Amino acid sequence: MADADDTIEILGLTYPRRDFLIYGSVGLGAAGVALVAWPFIDSMNPAADQRALATKKVDISAIEEGQAITVMWQGKPVFIRHRTASDIEEAENTPLSQLKDPQTDAERVKPGHEQWLIVVGICTHLGCIPLGQKPGDPKGDFNGWFCPCHGSHYDTSARARKGPAPRNLAVPPYEFLDDQTIQIG
C-alpha cells in the first residue's frame, strides 16, 4: 500500500503523488473533451458553398458613365453607379453640415476610382430598396436615390440628405481587381 507521504519529483520540484495523479487525470480528461467537441464546433462553420457566396466578382466595363446596375451579394442588392464628373463635383462640394450622417465623398469611394460608387441598396430607415438605378426612376431631390416607402432622399454619394433615413447607404467591402472588375466581399 502506498504511503501518504509519497512524492514525485519533476524538474527539481517535489509534488505529492496524489496531486500529480489528479492534475494528470484532469488534463487528459480536458484533452478528451476537446477532441470529442471539435467536430461539433467545426460543424457550425459555414459550408464551402456558402463561403463561395461571400464574394462576388462584377465586370463593370460595360457600364457607361451615368449608368448604374444592381447585383445581388449575400442576398442584398448592391448598387454600382458609374458617376459623371458633375455627380462627383456635386458630392465633393456638399458641406458636411448639411448631412445627417457626415461623411465625405472620398470616404465612400476608392482612391483613383472616384467615378465608381458601390453601395448596399437597402434604405437605412426600414430596409426598403431605394429607386434611382433605372433611367426613368425618381432620383430624389439630390439626384441620387429616393426611397418610396417613407420618402428618404440620398445624394450622388448615397448619403442621407432628407427624410427619415438616419444613415447613409452602407458601402460594402470591395476592391478593384483591375480597371474593369471589382470584387465585393
HELIX and SHEET records of a PDB file:
HELIX    1   1 ARG A   17  ASP A   42  1                                  26    
HELIX    2   2 ALA A   48  ALA A   52  1                                   5    
HELIX    3   3 ALA A   85  GLU A   92  1                                   8    
HELIX    4   4 LEU A   96  GLN A   98  5                                   3    
HELIX    5   5 ASP A  105  GLU A  107  5                                   3    
SHEET    1   A 2 THR A   7  ILE A  10  0                                        
SHEET    2   A 2 LEU A  13  PRO A  16 -1                                        
SHEET    1   B 3 LYS A  56  ASP A  59  0                                        
SHEET    2   B 3 THR A 181  ILE A 184 -1                                        
SHEET    3   B 3 TYR A 174  ASP A 178 -1                                        
SHEET    1   C 3 ALA A  68  TRP A  73  0                                        
SHEET    2   C 3 LYS A  76  HIS A  82 -1                                        
SHEET    3   C 3 TRP A 116  VAL A 120 -1                                        
SHEET    1   D 3 ASN A 143  CYS A 147  0                                        
SHEET    2   D 3 SER A 152  ASP A 155 -1                                        
SHEET    3   D 3 ALA A 160  LYS A 162 -1                                        
END                                                                             
